[in-house]
Amino acid sequence: MSKQHENIGPEMAEWIVKQKVFFVGTAPLSATGHMNISPKGGDSFRVLGPMEVVYQDYTGSGVETVAHLRENGRIIIMFCAFEGAPQIVRLHGRGTALTPGHPKYEPLLSLFPAHAGTRALIHIQVTRVSDSCGYAVPFYDFQGPRETLNRWTAQQGPKKVIEYRALKNRKSIDGLPALEAANTAPG
């Protein structure tokens, strides 16, 4: 059964940072718009405080999360245990996509390992924290991080990564604005 928590306590924060994958959910305001769920991984998530988190948003072929946050700010992050005791944690909140030039971008970026694929930081003020059992979530063995994005960004080089983001990350699949041309530079 789901249980709501007052905040992200120390024990939960410790559990969160040990997870190898998390899922991000957003949606546009339009009833006909496309909702989005994205899996995320890598050393890309930080708990900043009892009701504040941030993650690195890497370059990808879509940019739904950024576009939805620009439109309405609604976001949910879900973690689930694939090893150890079963558990699911959900963090509902209001998110902001921080890009180079934003005053919080550089200080928060310094919390993460350098990654040429970083296109934004997703900063979230958490409004609801809950957990549930996760009894039906299967066990999976972590084999290691994928190196595909690292190889791709190295192969492309900074100029081609900028061109890719300008082409693929300016608008969502529903046409909502996402990254501005000035913010498509490598992170």
C-alpha positions as CSV (number, residue, x, y, z in Angstrom):
1,M,0.0,0.0,0.0
2,S,1.2,3.5,-0.9
3,K,2.5,5.7,2.0
4,Q,3.0,9.4,1.8
5,H,6.0,10.9,3.5
6,E,6.6,14.4,4.8
7,N,9.8,14.7,2.8
8,I,12.8,12.8,1.4
9,G,14.4,11.6,4.7
10,P,18.0,10.6,4.9
11,E,17.3,6.9,4.6
12,M,15.2,7.4,1.5
13,A,17.8,9.8,0.0
14,E,20.5,7.2,0.5
15,W,18.3,4.6,-1.2
16,I,17.5,6.9,-4.1
17,V,21.1,7.6,-5.0
18,K,21.9,3.9,-5.1
19,Q,19.4,3.2,-7.8
20,K,20.8,2.7,-11.3
21,V,17.8,3.8,-13.2
22,F,14.8,6.1,-12.7
23,F,11.8,7.1,-14.8
24,V,10.6,10.6,-15.5
25,G,7.0,11.4,-16.4
26,T,5.5,14.6,-17.8
27,A,2.5,15.7,-19.8
28,P,1.4,18.7,-21.8
29,L,-1.8,20.6,-20.8
30,S,-3.5,19.6,-24.0
31,A,-5.9,16.6,-23.6
32,T,-4.7,15.5,-27.1
33,G,-1.0,16.0,-26.4
34,H,1.4,13.1,-25.9
35,M,2.4,12.2,-22.3
36,N,6.0,11.1,-21.9
37,I,7.9,8.6,-19.7
38,S,11.6,8.5,-20.0
39,P,14.1,6.1,-18.5
40,K,17.3,7.8,-17.1
41,G,20.5,6.4,-15.8
42,G,24.1,7.1,-15.1
43,D,25.4,9.1,-12.2
44,S,22.9,11.8,-13.0
45,F,20.6,12.3,-10.0
46,R,21.1,14.3,-6.8
47,V,19.0,14.9,-3.7
48,L,19.6,18.5,-2.7
49,G,17.4,18.7,0.3
50,P,14.2,17.2,1.9
51,M,12.1,18.6,-0.9
52,E,14.5,19.5,-3.7
53,V,16.3,17.3,-6.3
54,V,18.1,17.8,-9.6
55,Y,19.2,15.5,-12.5
56,Q,21.3,15.8,-15.6
57,D,19.3,15.7,-18.8
58,Y,21.3,14.2,-21.5
59,T,21.1,14.8,-25.3
60,G,18.4,12.6,-26.9
61,S,16.3,12.4,-30.0
62,G,13.3,13.9,-28.1
63,V,12.9,16.8,-25.7
64,E,9.5,16.2,-24.2
65,T,10.4,16.7,-20.6
66,V,11.9,20.1,-21.2
67,A,9.0,21.2,-23.4
68,H,6.4,20.0,-20.9
69,L,8.2,21.7,-18.0
70,R,8.4,25.0,-20.0
71,E,4.6,24.8,-20.5
72,N,3.4,23.7,-17.1
73,G,6.1,22.5,-14.7
74,R,4.5,19.2,-13.7
75,I,6.8,16.2,-13.3
76,I,7.0,12.9,-11.5
77,I,10.2,10.9,-10.9
78,M,9.9,7.2,-10.1
79,F,12.5,4.9,-8.7
80,C,12.0,1.1,-8.2
81,A,14.3,-1.4,-6.6
82,F,15.6,-4.1,-9.1
83,E,17.7,-5.7,-6.3
84,G,17.3,-6.0,-2.6
85,A,14.0,-5.4,-0.8
86,P,11.1,-4.4,-3.0
87,Q,10.3,-0.7,-3.0
88,I,9.0,2.1,-5.3
89,V,9.5,5.8,-4.6
90,R,7.6,8.6,-6.4
91,L,8.6,12.2,-6.2
92,H,5.9,14.6,-7.6
93,G,6.8,18.2,-8.1
94,R,7.3,21.3,-10.2
95,G,10.3,21.2,-12.4
96,T,12.4,23.8,-14.3
97,A,14.8,23.0,-17.1
98,L,18.0,24.9,-16.4
99,T,20.3,25.5,-19.4
100,P,23.6,27.3,-19.7
101,G,23.3,30.9,-18.8
102,H,20.7,30.3,-16.0
103,P,22.2,31.4,-12.6
104,K,21.7,28.0,-11.0
105,Y,23.1,26.0,-13.9
106,E,26.8,26.1,-13.3
107,P,26.7,25.6,-9.5
108,L,24.4,22.6,-9.9
109,L,26.3,21.2,-12.9
110,S,29.4,21.1,-10.6
111,L,27.6,18.4,-8.5
112,F,27.9,15.9,-11.4
113,P,30.7,14.3,-13.4
114,A,31.5,16.1,-16.6
115,H,29.4,14.7,-19.5
116,A,29.5,16.0,-23.0
117,G,25.9,14.8,-23.5
118,T,24.5,17.1,-20.9
119,R,22.0,19.5,-22.5
120,A,20.1,20.7,-19.4
121,L,19.6,20.2,-15.7
122,I,16.1,19.4,-14.4
123,H,15.6,21.1,-11.1
124,I,12.6,20.0,-9.1
125,Q,10.8,21.4,-6.1
126,V,9.2,18.3,-4.7
127,T,5.6,18.7,-3.6
128,R,4.7,15.0,-2.7
129,V,6.9,12.1,-1.6
130,S,5.4,8.6,-1.5
131,D,6.5,5.0,-1.6
132,S,4.9,1.7,-2.3
133,C,5.7,-2.0,-2.1
134,G,7.0,-2.9,-5.5
135,Y,6.3,-6.6,-4.9
136,A,5.7,-7.3,-8.6
137,V,8.9,-5.5,-9.8
138,P,11.3,-8.2,-11.0
139,F,14.9,-8.6,-10.0
140,Y,17.5,-7.4,-12.6
141,D,21.2,-7.5,-12.5
142,F,23.1,-4.3,-13.3
143,Q,25.8,-5.1,-15.8
144,G,27.2,-1.6,-16.1
145,P,26.5,1.8,-17.8
146,R,26.1,2.1,-21.5
147,E,28.9,4.0,-23.2
148,T,26.9,4.7,-26.4
149,L,26.1,8.4,-25.6
150,N,29.7,9.0,-24.6
151,R,31.0,7.5,-27.9
152,W,28.4,9.3,-30.0
153,T,29.2,12.8,-28.5
154,A,33.0,12.2,-28.9
155,Q,32.5,11.1,-32.5
156,Q,30.2,14.1,-33.3
157,G,32.3,16.7,-31.6
158,P,30.9,19.9,-30.0
159,K,29.8,21.6,-33.3
160,K,27.8,18.6,-34.5
161,V,26.2,18.1,-31.1
162,I,25.1,21.7,-31.2
163,E,23.7,21.2,-34.7
164,Y,21.9,18.0,-33.6
165,R,20.3,19.7,-30.6
166,A,19.2,22.7,-32.8
167,L,17.6,20.2,-35.3
168,K,16.1,17.7,-32.8
169,N,15.6,19.5,-29.5
170,R,13.9,22.8,-30.4
171,K,10.3,21.5,-30.2
172,S,8.4,18.6,-28.7
173,I,6.5,16.0,-30.8
174,D,3.4,18.2,-30.2
175,G,5.2,21.3,-31.3
176,L,5.8,22.8,-27.9
177,P,8.9,25.0,-27.6
178,A,11.8,23.2,-25.8
179,L,15.5,24.2,-26.1
180,E,16.2,27.6,-27.6
181,A,19.0,27.9,-30.2
182,A,21.2,29.7,-27.7
183,N,20.8,26.8,-25.3
184,T,21.7,23.9,-27.6
185,A,25.5,24.2,-26.8
186,P,27.2,21.2,-25.2
187,G,27.0,21.1,-21.3
